[in-house]
Amino acid sequence: MLRSAATLAFIYYCSLSAYASYDDGVLGSSNDANQNIISASSGFDDIVVTARRREEQLQDVPVAITALGGEALEQRGIRAVEDLRSSVPSLNLTAQRRDEANFYLRGQGPGVQNPGQRNFTSVATYFAEVPIEVSGPGVFYDIASVQVLKGPQGTLFGRNTTGGAVLFEPNRPTMDTSGYIKGSVGNYDYRELEGALNFAVVPDILAIRLAGNIAKREGFTQSVITGQKLDGRDYYGFRGSVLFTPGDSLENLLIIDGRDKDQSGTSAILRQYRPNVAFAAALAPLLAQQQQIGPRRTLIPELIFERQNTFGVTNKTTWEVSDNLTLKNIISYRRIRTDRGSDYDGTPFPTLYNLSARPHQKWQSGLEQFTEEFQLQGQLPSISLNYILGAYYERAKPGYPQELRQNAFGTLTIRQTDSDDKSSALFAHAELEVAPGLQLSGGFRYTWDRRRASSSLFNATGICTQRVPPVVGPTVCPDRASAKFDAPTYDATIQYKVSNGALIYAAYRHGYKSGGVNLPTPGPGFSTFDPEFVDEYEVGVKVDWDVGIPLRTNLAAFIDKYKDIQLSLATVLPSGGIVSLVRNAPKATNKGIEFETTIVPFDGFTLNGFVSYLDAHSDVTVPGTSAIKGRQTAFQPRWKYGFNVSAAVPVAESVGQLTLNMDFSWQSRVNTNDTSPLLDTNYPAYGLLNVRLALADIGGSGLEASLFANNLTNNSYILGGFPLGDAIGFDSVLYGEPRMFGASLKYSFGR
């Protein structure tokens, strides 16, 4: 794999002198934070990326990045995190609940998800440079850009990750008066309103930007038993930003954001069962009924719902001490409260479902997170050196008495949990130009993680039923566990800018993800699980070609040697309830190629495309888990491809600007975590087609009207689910959205 990639890089190199001769001078201003776009003379509008914690042009960064600006997000109909997979190679998502999709990048996934404990994911998500728990819609309004960074991150970012990072950057306040308001309607009684208002309170000193979003949509999956329409959408979000610049060298940005949702719960569709399961005779007619009524009907027998409230405060202070030294401090507080009633199996049986919080409690679970990050950014012009030194601290705890009420096989269990996680790190990064066009860069980080958790299990009368090994011993409430982990992470990159339009690079990265605890303790030696580690080798080529028309090709190839992999196994406890117990698998190999291209054959027509191949498999077989030697890792398609076409339709200038946007993506089938040979362990391949027709600046008024349709062919595809064949003998799935269509009207003013 690496040899083939090197050959491709050499071919690129040999042809660059003939084809790449652009001057990469920036024509537009990168300080335009609301657009986050810079126009290069190569003919492309490049998003300003912050992969190295400073503003750079996309093609100058030796990292595989897919970046989408706010306009591109709108044109492609991206309104929730699961929509991103249609535009990003090597990115896949799976979900167990609607609006809470989990990211996979380069074969590495969301990590351990146990009720009441913090999830340390392989792919971190950031909002305004602060790590957050991204949860579906209510994020994609008034957004400047979304950047997907592939590969281990940590020597430059607050949280360690082994798979990558997704950066959400909101629009910043500017010193002018501007804004927009947009209303949308569609099928399933879809209604949405969003808008933003920007104004200067004190010119050149104090500016404010206010933004909000409210949306409702009727559920598209109905229970034939209760009549409830599931998979609905009902939320509102708000964001207020204050930019204070008392002097040319000092800036403070305050962001306050929140979201509240109260909507119907996530559907579950019975898909299959093991013929040898004890109650197969009862499941057979249910499966036949489910197959007859189709994927938009379910057999869930209870009313289910999703309620959540989030709130966050972020403050960023930047002080340019001199031309060669900048101090930056980022401090944040985030709070999440959740209450949900959910069904996991999609049958009328009381097999496995969560109940709402007790009457005296409003919420089931919570998360309070505090982070502090300090950076010292500088440069030594005499030796062409840029550097960053930093420190990071994070603490997360529930902040609320957590209690999960669960019905498992007709028995009510009450699980009370608590946790307290701390992470501290010191990091450094440097970039040295050793010769014209040739740069060496690298970083080092050391991280200290401490994790504590407790778990108690009670029956309906409040009696402790939680047993720990030996299982014939006394009951224990609470069962407590703690662990400490620490490790270095580091990376090194060599890059060469062959010309102003071409970049070749090779990188090595060593990543780390914290270990954790298993509760209730499953047995001696299993109360904790170890950290994950990955060594990644990547080569890449980024080229803007001079072939008479603007043509861009970006290629990256990688090999990840992955060890001590955290594998989660759903387990039914002897005393009732279900938990995910984690084991470490010895090693795995992930390797692949990612290719992205953009071509503008003539003015008004742009074609973007991508293709990615991923071979991710365990190097050994671990009995009882999804780690089977040579078998593709769960939820990872081998192939993905997609293209986006944006075409200007000729109309009279007095009428406006008419644009047609079409987006298609396809991915191959994926394995699931279910390894039972008696069940189908694959989710089928599928493709999605989205279209949008927009008439902008109607009559020069700033008014835009658009028509849109997502999943135009009404394809039925599986988004995720509960592959619990090994744990309970059957599994259910969650289907993606059906065809969604509607119309929008947007008015923009100022700027």
N, C-alpha and C positions, 0 to 999 in steps of 0.2 A: 504493500500500500504506500509506504513512505517513498520507496524507490520510484513508483509510478508518478507520485506527486512531484518528486524532484525532477523527473524527466519533463513533465508538463511545465514546470517552472523554467527549466532550461530552454525549452522551445519558445516560451514567452520572451525570455531574455534575448534570444537570438533575433527576434523579430521586432523588438521594441525600438531600436534605432531607426528602423524603417517606418514605423507607424506612429510612435508616440512622441509628439513634439509640441504638446500644449504648454502654454504658460499658465500656471495655476494661481495667478494673482487673483485675490478676492476683490470682486467688483462691488458686491453688496456689503452691507454692514452686518457683522456677526453680533452686534449689540442689539439687534432687533429681536428682543426676547419673545415677543408675541408670535413671530413667524418662525423663529429658530432656523432660518434658512440663509445660506450665503450663495450667491450666484457666481459660479466660476466660469472662466472663458472657455472651458471645455464644452459648454452648451448644456450643462446640467445644473439644477438647483440642488445643492447639497445641504443636508441637515447638519447643523452644528451638533457634534457628539461630544460627550463628556466621559468617554471610557477611561481617560487618564486624568480625570478630575480637573480638567481645564477645557476650554472651548477649542476644538480642532475640526478641520474639515474631514469628513468621513474617509476620503481616500488617502489621507495622510497617517492614519492610525493602523499600526500593525496588529490588529485584532479583527477576528471575523465578527462583523456587526451587521445586523439588519435594522435600519432606522426608518421610521415613518413619521412624517410631520402631521400636524393637525389637519391640514387639508386632505392629505392622503387617507387618514383615518376616516374622515367624513365621506370621501368619495367611495371608499371600499365598504362602507356600512359597518365598520368595526365599532360595536357598542358594548362589548363585554370581552373578558379575557379569553374565552374560548374561541372568539373570532380571529385571534391573532394567528392561529395555526394555519390559516389559509394564505398567509403572506410571508411566513418565516420558514426557511429550510431547517431541518433537524429539530424543529420545535413540535412537540405533540402535547396533547392534554388529555386527561381523563378526569372524570368527576363521579362523585357519589351523591352530590347534591347539586341541584340547579344553581347557577350563579356562583359556584365556588370551585371552579376548575383548577386542577393542579398541573403545574408545568413539568414537562420532561424536556431535557436538552442533551443531545449527544448520548442518549441511552441512560441518563441519570435522572431520577425522579424526585417526587415530592417528599420522600422520607416517611418516617413513622407517624401515623395519625391515630392517636389514642385519645379518647375523651378525657379531658381534664389535664392533659400534659401538653407542653409546648412542642410544636413540630419544628425540627431543624431540617430544612429542605436542602436539596442539592442545587436548587435554582432559587436565588433570593430575588425578591421584588422590592423596589425602592420607589418612594414617592417624594419628590423634591430632596433627593439624596438621603432619605431616611428609610431604613428597612421596615416594611409593613407587611401585614397579612392582607393580600389583595383578594377581594371577594366580589367578583362579577361586575355588573353594571353599576352606575353611579360613580365611576371613576373617569369614564371617557367623555367628559364634557370640559370645554375650555382647556384643552390639552395642547401643549406646544409640540411635544414629540413623545414617541415611545421607542426606546433603543433596546435591542436584544443582543447582549454580549455573550458569546459562546466560549466555553472553556472555563477552567477554574479561575475564580476571582477572590481576592483577599488581600493582596499586598497593596491595593489601592482603595479598597472599599471596606465599609464598616464591618460587614459580616462575612465570615468564611463561606465559600461555596465551592463545590467540586464540579458542577455542571455548567453554571453560567449565572447571569443576572439580567433582570428586566427592569429598565429604568423608565419611570413615568415622570415627565417633566410638565408641570402646569404652566400656563401663561403667567408671566410676571407683570406687575403694574408698570406702566409707562407714564411719562410726563405729558400726556395729552388727554383729550376727551374723546372716547370711542366706546364701542360696544356692539352688541348684537342681541337679537331675540329670535328664537326659532321654535315653531310649533309643528308637530308631526301627528298624523293619524294613520290608522291602518286596520288590517283585519284582526280578528280576535279582540275587537274593541280597544285597539292600541291607541293610547294618547300620551303625548310627551311634550313637555315645555322646558326649554333651557334658555339661558341668556347670561350676558356678562355686561358690566358697566365699569369703565375705567375713567378715572379723572384725577387731576392734580389738585391737591389741597393747597399746597404752597409750591409754586412753580420751581422746578429743578431741585426741590428739597424733599417734598412729601407727596406720594401718590398712593391711591387706593384702587384696588380692583375687587369687585364683588361678582360672584358667579353662583348660579344655582341650576338645579335640574330636578324635575319631578316627572315620574312616569307611572303609568298603569297599563296593564294588559291582562285580559282574561286568560285563564289557563287553557291549554290546548290538549290536555289529557284528562279524561273524565272517569271517575269511579262508577262502575255500573251498579255498585251496591249502595253507596251513599249519595251519588249524584254530584259530589264535589268536583269542581274543575281545578285540576292540579297544574303545577308548572306555571302559575301566574306570575305577574310582576306588579309590585306596588311599593314604591319607595320615593324618597326625596333626598337630595344631597345639597350641601351648601359649601362655599369656600370664600373666605375673605383674606385678601393679601394686602399688606401695608409695606411700601418701600420707602425707607428713610435714608436720605443721602445728605448729611449735614456738611459734607466737604467732598472735594474731588477724590480723596483717598479712602473715605470711610463709607460703608454701606451696611444697612441692616434690613433684612427681609423677614417679616413675620407672616406666617400662614396659619390660618385657623380653618379647619375643615371638619365636616361631619356628614353622616348619612343615617337615615332611619328607614327600615323596611319592615312591612307587616303584610305578608302575602301567603298564598296557599303553598303547601309543601311540594316536595319533589316526588314525582311518580316513580314507581318501580314496576317493571313488567316481567312476569315469570317467563323464563326462557327455556329452562331444561331441568332435568333431575336425573339422579343416578338410579338405574333400574333396581339396584339392590338396596336402596334406602328403605328403612323400616315402613314408611307410610307411602310407598310408591303407588299403591292401589288408590289412595285418596288423591294423589297428585295427578294421576293420569287424566281424569276428566277435567280437572282445572286447567291443565296445560292445553288440552284440546279446546276448551272454551276460550282461553286467552288467544290462541292462534286464530280462532274464528273471528273474534272481535277486533283483532289487529292492535298495532302499537300505540294507538291514541285512545285506548280504553284500558282500564286496569281493574283488578279484583280487590283492591285495598278496601278493608271493611271499616276503617275509622277515619275521622276527620284529622287531617294533618296540616301543619302550618310551619312557617318560618318567620321568626321575629328577630331583628338584630338592630343594635344601635352602636354606631362608631363615632368617635370624637378624637381629634388630634390637634396638637399645637406644635409648630416647628419654627424655630428661630435661627436664622443664619446671619452671622456678622462677618464681614470681610473688611480688612484693614490693609491697604497697600502702604506698608511702612516706607518703602522706597521703590525705585524702578525694578529692583532685583529681589525684593522680599515682600511676601504677602502672608498675613495671618488670617486664618479662617476658623470659625467655631460654629458647630452645628449641634443644637440641643433640641430634643423633642420629647413629647409625652403623647402616648396613644392609648386609647381605651376602647375595648370591645365588650359588649354584653349580648348574649345569645339565649334564645329560648326556642326550642323546636319540638314538634311532634312529627316523627318520621316512621315510615314503614320500609323495611329492608328487603322483604321477600316477595311482595306483590301477590300474596295469596290471602284468602279469607281466614286462614288459620292464625291463631295468636302465637306465631312462631318467633318473630323478632321485630319489635317496634319500640320506639321511644315515646314516652308520654310527656306532656307539658310539665312545667315546674309546678311545685305544690302551690296551693292557694296563697300561702303566706310569702311566697317568693315570686318575684317578677321574672327572674332570669335563671337559666340552668347553669350557665358557665360564663366565664369572663376572662379577659386578658388586659393587664395593664403593663405597658412597656415604657421604660425611660432609657434614652440613649444620649450619649455625649461624645462628640468627636471633635478633636482639635487637630488642625493641620498647619504646618509651616511650609509654605511653597516658596521656592526661590530659584535663582539661577546665578551661575558664575560665567558671565559672557567671555571672560578671558580664556576659558577652556571649553566653551560651548557645552555647559552642563546645566541641565534642569533637574530639580530634585523636589521631593515631598517627604516630610517627616510628620508622623502623626500618632495619635493615641485614640483608642476607642473603648467605650464602656457601655454595656447594655445590661439591664436587669428587667426580667419579666416574671410576673406572677398573676394569679387570677384576679386578685383585688375584690373577689366576691365569693361567698360560700357556694361551692359548686356541688350540685346534686343532680345526678342523672337517674331518672325513673325509667326502667326498661322492662318490658314484658317479653320473657324468653320462654317459649314453649308452655305458655299458660301460667307461668309463675312470675309474680311481680318482684323485681329486685330494685333496690335503691343503692346507688353507688355514689359515695361522697369522695371527692378528690381534692388535692391541693398540690401546689408545686411552687418552686422558687428557683429560677435559673439566672445565673450571672455569667457574663462573658467579658473579658478584658483583653486588649491587644495593643502592641506597639508595632508600628510598621514604617517602612522606608522604601522609597522608589527613586531611581535616578535614570536620566537619559543623557548619554554622552555622544556628541558628534565627533568621531575619530578621524573622519576625512569627508570631503564634500560628498554629500548624498549618503554617506555610510554612518549609521547610528547603532550604538549598543545601549540596551536598556535592561533594567532588572530591578527586582524588589525582594524584600525579606519582611516577614511578619512572624511574630510569636504570639500565640493565643493561649489564654487560660480560661477554661470553662468549668463551672461548678453547677451541678444539677441535683436538686432535691425534690422528692415527691412522696405523697402518701395516698393510700387508697383504703376505703372501707366499703363493705358490702353488707346490706341489711335486707331482711325480708319485709313483707308488708306490715308486720306488727312491730318493726323496729329492732328485731333481734339480729345480732351479728351472725352472718352465715359464711364469712370469709375464712377459708382455711389455707394455710401455707404448709409447705412440706415439713414433716410427713402429713399427708392429707387426712390421716386418722387422728391427728393431734387436735389440740384445742383451736377454737376460732380466734382470729386475731383482727381487731379493728382499733386503730388503723394499722395497716402494714406500711412501713416506711423504708425508703431506700435513698441512698445518696451516692454520688460519684464525682470524681474530679478528673479532668482530662487536660492535657496541654500538649502543644505540638508546634513545630515551625512550619511555615509554608514559604515558598520562594518561586521565582520565575526569572528567566533570562531570554532576551530577544535580540536578534540581529536583523537589521533591515537595511535595504539599499534602494535608494530612489534613483532608478536608472535614468529617468528624465523627469520633467515636471509633470508627466501624466502617468507614471508607472512606479509601482512600489512592489518589491519582493521582500519577504520576511520569513524567518524561521524562529520558532519559539519553543521553549520548554517550560512547563508549569507544574509545580507540585502542590496539590490541593488537599484540604482536610475538612472533615465535617464531624462535629462533636458526637460522642457516644451518648448513652442515656441509661435509663432504668426501666425494668419490666415490673409492672405491678398489676394484680397481686403477684408476688414472687412465685415463678413457676417451678423452681427447684434449685438445688445446689448448683452454683456456677452459672445460673441464668438470671440472677437478680439485676445484673447490668449487662449492657452490650457495648462493644468497643467502637471507637471512631472509625470512619471510612477514610481511605487515602486514595489519591489518584495521581499518576504521573502522565502528563499529556505532552505529546510531541506534535507540533503543527507547523505546516508550511503553507504559505499563501502568496497570491499574486493579485494585485489590484491595478487595473489598467484602464485609462481613458484613451481610446484609439483614434487616430487621425485617418479615417477612411472616407472622407468626404461628407460624412454625416456623423453626428455624435453617437458613439458606441462605447459602452462601459461593460467590462467583464471582471468579476471578482471571483476568485477560486480559492478554496481552502481545503486542505486534506489533513486528517488528524488520526492519531492512534492514542487511545487512553488505556493504560494498564491500571486496573482498578482492583483494590484489595480490601479485605475486611468489610465486605458489602453488607449493609444492614437490610436484612430481609424480614418482612412482616408476615406473620402467619395468623389468620383469624382463628381464635380458639374459644370454644364454649366452655365456660368454667363449670366445675362440678356443682358449685353452689348456685349456679344461675348466672345469666348475663354472658356477654361476649366481649373479648378484648383482643388486641393485636399484640402478640408476643414476638419479640425480635431476636433473631439469631444473626451471627456474622458468617457470611460465606467467604471462603478463602480468597478467590480472585476471579476476575473477569477481564475480557478484552473488548473494548469498543473502538471501532474504526470506521471512518467514513469520509465522504467527499461532499462539499457544499459548493454550488455554483449559482451565482446571481448575475443577471445581465439587464441592461437597459439600452434601448435603441430609439432614436428619434429620426425616422426616415424622412420626415418632412414636418414643417411647422404645424402644430396643432395635433400631432399624432405621436403618442409615446407608448412603447411596448416594454413592459417589465416581465421578467420570467425568472424562475428558479427551479432547480432540481437538487435533490439530496439523496444520498445512499448511506445507510447505516447498517453495519454488521455489529450487533451488540449481543454478546453471549457469555454465559458463565464458562469458566475453564474447567470446572469440576461439577459433579452432581451432589447436591445436598438433599438427602431424603426429607420428605415432608414439606419442602418449600418449592418455589418456582424456579430455583436454580438447577437447571438440567444442562449438562455439558453439551455445548454446541447449539442449544436451543435459543432462538431470539428472545431477548429480555422482554418481559411483559410490557404491553402498551407501547411498543416501539415499532413503527412501520419501517420496513427496509427501504421503501421508496416513497418519496414525496415529490410532487412537481406542481407547478402552478404558473399562471400568467395573468397579467393585468393589462388591459387596453384602455387608454384614454384618448378619445378622438373628439376634436372640435368639429361641430356640424355647421357648415356655412349658413348664416342668416344675416339679415340686414343689421348693421351696427346699431341702428336706432332701436332695434328690437331687444338686443342683449347678446349674451354669449352662451350658445347652446353646446353642451358637452355630454357625450355618451361614455359611460364608464362600465366596463365588464371585467369581472374577476372570476377566474375558475381555479380550483385546486383539487388535487387528488392524492390519496394516500393508500398504500397497500394494507392488507389485513394485518392485524396485530394479535399476539398471544395475550392471554389473561393470566392472572395469578393462579388460576385453577389448573392443577396438574393431574387431575384424575383422568385416567385413560377411558373412562366410561362416559365422559362428557366432551362436548365440542369446546375446545379451549381457544377458539379464535373469534375475534370480531371481524366481520367482513370488510373488504376494501370499499371505499366510496369516494365520490366526487361531488363538489358543491359549486353551483353557479350563481353569482350575484350580479345584478345589473342596476344601474342608476342613470337617469336622464335628468339633467339640470339645466335650467335657463337662468343665468346669473345676470346681475346688474340690469334688470329689466327696464328699458327706457332710460338708463342712466340713473335709476332711483336708488340703487343699493339693495334692491329686493331680488331674492332668488327663490324660484319655485322648482321643486324636484319630485320625480316619481322614482320609487325604488322597489326592488324585489330581491329578497335573500332566499337562497335555496329554491331558485326559480323552478327547477324540475320536480320539486316536492319529493326529494329523495329521503327514504327512511334509513337513517344510519345510527349506529350505537355510539353514544358519547362516553359512556362509562357504566358503572353499576356495581354490583356486589357479587363477585365470583366466589361463592361460598360453598362450592361443591364438596370440598374436603371437610369443611366444618359442619355443615348441616345437611348436605346431600343434594342440594339444588341451588340454583342461582337466579338472580334477576338482573335486568339491565335498565339503563336510562337512555332513552332515545333523544337525539338532537332535535332542534326545532324544525317544524314543518315549513312549508312555503310561507314567508312573511312578506307582505307587500303593503305599500301605503304611499303617502304624499307628505311633503314638508314645505313650509314657507318660512323663509329666513330674511330678516331685515338687518343690515349692518350699517353703521354710521361712524363718522370720523375716519381717520387713517385710510 
